[in-house]
């Protein structure tokens, strides 16, 4: 594995060198640095609320230290159910409760026993990670251009084009999300070392995030944008880049993005204008929860597809996982449906699958949280941010994309390596 990693780093370093030698890159960098100087010296920068703004929020131990702790997933799913405000069967309630119990047990209790001494853990060089980030960002932009060329327009302006998007092209385009996280990690390390001050790092990360969000929004997707917002918020929270009031503001902004893009698409695609954006969001939540209830009835204690849904994530000529969900509940042919994170586990392996699946996700999340808190290592803050952001989003969408599965698999592998390494010493 170390040889593969070394080869990947060498390749990325070579690509980084080529990128930095490009005229377009240097022009963009000069413009960015000029805008940065204007912003830092501007009246608006001085008028921006200082760290003393809403300082009383820091008196709360939870707000100051544990906003993004693993139990946030349980809270997020509970809020989702309240928003849906639709009755579901007692069986589904019991299944969700079992999932919550296993997630809490494996995320908050077990890591305390397997991750005690954090003196020995795997460390990564920020320069290497930055090279990977720049390479992924370049690849994602290339595939973004190919994607919009392939469909002949911007899906945000013409929502029907989303049905023509080729997943083989859009999936690489979404790599700009982890790319942004990796580059941000490098900048935060520079801040930690003292070579770049906090104001400059905040400006650069925000500009990078806005560029990434603009590309993702043009593709007409909202969940990747929300994932990006959450990743940057979590990284900023645990590194001290953002104040608590800014973190709480990011929640509001993410909520507005979900509501705004969803409503815009409904107006453009279905000409729905008779309901408000908030009511549309509630209707979507209710529909998704009803889908989960139907899947609960169909799956039984051992599941209905017995692993076929997981296998459908592998690229090929067959139907994707969300299409299979649509067929399973006898919905319209070819329509993709999100089943929530519990839905995919129920469909494949039933209630037992929920217990096992939530246990595994809980262990990955809990191990990541404990390593991050014990070491304070910026890389593990970034990795936890990536995993936690997609776990929160999975409340509605589930974890049904190859890239997202890859993030959890990579995180799980790194955490497992650390568990083994730590317990050997």
C-alpha positions, 0 to 999 in steps of 0.5 A: 500500500505504501508503494501505491501511495508513494507512486500516487504522490509522485504523480500528483506532485508532477501534475501540481508542478505543471498546474503551477506553471500554467499561465492561466493559473498564475493569472488567477492567483494574482487576481485572487491575491489582489482581491484578498488584499482589497478585502483585508484592507476594506471597510467591509472587512473591518465592519465584519463582526469580530470574535466577540460577536455573540460571545455568550454562545461559547458559554454552552459546553455543547456549542463550544465543543460538540456541535458535530459529535456523532449523535448529531446524526440521530438529531438530524434524522429525528428532525427529518421525521418531525418535518415529514410529519407523516404517520409510519408503522410501529415496525419502522419506528422500532427499526429506526430505534434499533438503528439509533441504539447501535449507532450510539453504542458503536460511535460513543461507547466502543471507541473509548475502549479501542482508542485510548493512547493516541501517541502512535498514529498515522500522519500525513504531510500537508504538501502531499495532500495539497498535491492530491487536492489540486490534481482532483480539482483539475480532474473535476473541472475537466469532467465538469466541462465534458458533462455540460458539453455532453448534455448541451447546457447547464442543468440548473437553467434547464432542469430536464437536462439532469435526466440526461447526465451521465453518471460516469461523467458527473461522478468525477466532477463531484471530486471537487468536493474532497479536492476542496477539503484536501486543499483547505487542510493544507491551508489550515496547516499553514495557519496552525504553523503560523505561516499564514494568518487566520484572516487570509486562510479564511478568505482563501478557503471561502473563495475556494468553497464558493468556486466549488459551490458555483460549479456544483450548483450549475449542475443542478444538484443541491446535496453536493453543495450542502455537503461542501458547506458542512465539510467547510463548517466542520473543518472551520469549527474544530480548527478555530477558523470560524466562530460559533455564530458563523457555524450556526449561520452555516446551518441556516445557509445549508437549509436555504440552499436545500429549500431554494434549489429544490423549489427552483427545480420544481418551478422550472421542471414541474411548473409548481408555483402554488406552494411555498418553498417550505411546504415543498420541502415538507412534502419531499420529506413526507414522500421519502419517509413514506417510501421508507415505510413501504420498504419496511413492509416489503423487506421483512426481518431479512431483507428483499434484495439480499445484497443486490442493492449494494452490488448495483452501485458498481458501474455497469449496464444494470439499473442503479440503486435508486432506480431499483428502489423505484422498481421495488415500490412499483413507482414509475419506470426509470425514476430514481428515488432516495430511500434514506440511510435506513432504506438501503439497509432494510432492502438488502438485509432487513432489520438485522442489516440496519443493526449491522450497518448502523453499527459499522457506520457508528464505529467509523464515525466514532473512531474518527471523532475520537482520533480527531479530538485526541490528536487535534491533527488537521488531517483527521479533522478534514477526514472526519468532516468529509465523513460526518457531512455525508452521514448527515446528508444520508438522512434523506439520500442514503449512501448509494454513490460510489464516491461516497462509499469510497469516502467511508471505505477510505476513512474506515481503512485509515481508522482501522490502521490506526486502531491496529497500530495504537493497540500494538504499542 
